[in-house]
């Protein structure tokens, strides 16, 4: 991996099309902007129409010739995911960036009854990738990059309680959802290889980046002291979103990115240039990844046509 790789090192993306979920803020916005800067057509897949369109307009102001467009996508609602995939009108899909996510929220459920963090962070992206799979398979050298977290180390999945119905602990649920992202990448890479596809499934994480992800949960509960602490950490410790997006951008566009790789910041996994990241052993367990895959198909009703175990 190139030492000190930066956004300026992104190769020309002209003629390529990317979908970035959660592209209205944070590392998703930076990812979309830098891909557009290098010539890609970028679909900003966002829950809020207002924030999505504002993000697209902001990118155009900074990159006047940017090819960006907003499309509505709510990962907490399977019908929205199906609508997004069904209305995808481009003839190719080179990059699918599964970036959107929620962190350490109070217990809640998605529109389809899934625990919110597992439902949005894993099941939503599992369904989206499966529904967009035909576009990926017919695009040469396409990549799927799923954004996990170093905090996947907090917990392995519990295959018997994927929706945390027996006991809910917000940080454990978050860790499980991020472990699920890595198990999904592991299994997707294996199935693509079995099918003889050149689509690359990889994962990345931003380290500790200053975004609104950390504060959403405490803000929802009105915990003002905790929100101030989070804000202080973002200002003093965290790296900016521009740096946090680099592992994602490298996994999406860097040379020689291997299937099932996990890219993160170089310095203690928190900050710095992108490099190969440590991951817990349980995230490469073949039995666990297959069991999660089967459960995810059953829960979402989305099957990956053409990809067998």
GIVEN-V147831 format. One record per backbone hydrogen bond with DSSP energy under -0.5 kcal/mol. NH is the residue of the N-H (numbers start at 1). CO is the residue of the C=O. E is the energy in kcal/mol with one decimal. If there is no record, write none. Layout:
NH | CO | E
NH | CO | E
//
This chain:
5 | 2 | -1.3
9 | 6 | -2.1
10 | 7 | -1.8
13 | 38 | -3.1
15 | 39 | -0.7
16 | 13 | -2.1
18 | 41 | -3.0
19 | 95 | -2.7
20 | 43 | -2.4
21 | 97 | -2.3
22 | 45 | -2.3
23 | 20 | -0.6
25 | 22 | -0.7
28 | 25 | -0.9
29 | 25 | -1.4
30 | 26 | -1.9
31 | 27 | -2.6
32 | 28 | -2.5
33 | 29 | -2.7
34 | 30 | -2.6
35 | 31 | -2.1
36 | 32 | -2.3
37 | 33 | -2.4
38 | 34 | -1.2
39 | 36 | -1.9
40 | 35 | -2.3
41 | 16 | -2.9
42 | 40 | -0.6
42 | 67 | -3.0
43 | 18 | -3.0
44 | 42 | -0.6
44 | 69 | -3.5
45 | 20 | -2.2
45 | 43 | -1.0
46 | 44 | -0.9
46 | 71 | -1.5
49 | 47 | -0.6
52 | 48 | -2.3
53 | 49 | -2.6
54 | 50 | -2.3
55 | 51 | -2.2
56 | 52 | -2.1
57 | 53 | -2.3
58 | 54 | -2.3
59 | 55 | -2.3
60 | 56 | -2.1
61 | 57 | -1.9
62 | 58 | -1.7
63 | 59 | -3.3
66 | 63 | -2.6
67 | 40 | -0.6
68 | 66 | -1.0
69 | 42 | -2.0
71 | 44 | -2.4
73 | 46 | -2.3
75 | 73 | -0.6
77 | 74 | -1.6
80 | 77 | -0.6
81 | 77 | -1.7
82 | 78 | -2.5
83 | 79 | -2.2
84 | 80 | -2.5
85 | 81 | -2.5
86 | 82 | -2.6
87 | 83 | -1.6
88 | 85 | -0.9
93 | 135 | -0.7
94 | 17 | -1.7
95 | 17 | -1.9
96 | 143 | -2.3
97 | 19 | -3.4
97 | 95 | -0.6
98 | 96 | -0.8
98 | 145 | -2.8
99 | 97 | -1.7
110 | 114 | -2.8
111 | 76 | -2.1
113 | 110 | -2.0
116 | 108 | -1.9
119 | 115 | -3.3
120 | 116 | -3.0
121 | 117 | -2.0
122 | 117 | -0.5
122 | 118 | -1.4
123 | 118 | -2.3
124 | 119 | -2.3
125 | 120 | -0.6
126 | 122 | -2.8
127 | 123 | -2.7
128 | 124 | -2.3
129 | 125 | -2.6
130 | 126 | -2.1
131 | 127 | -2.3
132 | 128 | -1.9
133 | 129 | -0.7
135 | 132 | -0.9
136 | 132 | -1.7
137 | 133 | -2.9
138 | 134 | -1.3
139 | 136 | -1.3
140 | 138 | -0.6
142 | 139 | -1.3
143 | 94 | -2.9
144 | 200 | -2.9
145 | 96 | -2.6
145 | 143 | -0.5
146 | 144 | -0.6
146 | 202 | -2.2
147 | 98 | -2.7
147 | 145 | -0.5
148 | 146 | -0.7
148 | 204 | -2.9
152 | 149 | -1.8
153 | 150 | -1.4
154 | 151 | -1.8
155 | 152 | -1.5
159 | 157 | -0.6
161 | 158 | -2.3
164 | 161 | -1.9
169 | 167 | -0.6
173 | 169 | -3.0
174 | 170 | -1.9
175 | 171 | -2.6
176 | 172 | -2.5
177 | 173 | -2.0
178 | 174 | -2.0
179 | 175 | -2.3
180 | 176 | -2.4
181 | 177 | -1.4
182 | 178 | -1.4
183 | 179 | -2.6
184 | 180 | -2.6
185 | 181 | -2.0
186 | 182 | -2.5
187 | 183 | -2.5
188 | 184 | -2.9
189 | 185 | -2.5
190 | 186 | -1.7
191 | 187 | -2.4
192 | 188 | -2.5
193 | 189 | -2.0
194 | 190 | -2.1
195 | 191 | -1.8
196 | 193 | -1.2
197 | 192 | -2.5
200 | 142 | -2.5
201 | 199 | -0.5
202 | 144 | -2.8
202 | 200 | -0.6
203 | 261 | -2.5
204 | 146 | -1.7
205 | 263 | -2.2
208 | 270 | -1.9
209 | 207 | -0.9
210 | 239 | -2.7
211 | 209 | -1.1
216 | 212 | -0.9
216 | 213 | -0.6
219 | 215 | -2.2
220 | 216 | -2.2
221 | 217 | -1.3
222 | 219 | -1.2
223 | 218 | -2.5
224 | 222 | -1.5
227 | 223 | -2.1
228 | 224 | -2.2
229 | 225 | -2.0
230 | 226 | -2.4
231 | 227 | -2.3
232 | 228 | -2.3
233 | 229 | -2.4
234 | 230 | -2.3
235 | 231 | -1.7
236 | 232 | -2.4
237 | 233 | -2.2
238 | 233 | -2.1
239 | 208 | -2.6
243 | 240 | -0.9
244 | 240 | -2.3
245 | 241 | -1.8
246 | 243 | -1.3
249 | 245 | -2.5
250 | 246 | -2.9
251 | 247 | -2.6
252 | 248 | -1.9
253 | 249 | -2.0
254 | 250 | -3.3
257 | 254 | -0.8
260 | 201 | -3.6
261 | 258 | -1.6
263 | 203 | -2.1
264 | 275 | -2.8
266 | 273 | -1.6
267 | 271 | -2.9
268 | 266 | -1.0
269 | 265 | -0.5
270 | 267 | -2.5
271 | 267 | -1.5
275 | 264 | -2.7
277 | 262 | -3.4
283 | 280 | -1.9
284 | 281 | -1.8
285 | 282 | -1.0
286 | 284 | -0.7
289 | 285 | -2.5
290 | 286 | -1.9
291 | 287 | -2.3
292 | 288 | -2.5
293 | 289 | -2.0
294 | 290 | -2.5
295 | 291 | -2.3
296 | 292 | -2.6
297 | 293 | -2.4
298 | 294 | -2.1
299 | 295 | -2.6
300 | 296 | -2.4
301 | 297 | -2.2
303 | 301 | -0.6
305 | 303 | -1.2
307 | 304 | -1.9
308 | 306 | -0.6
//
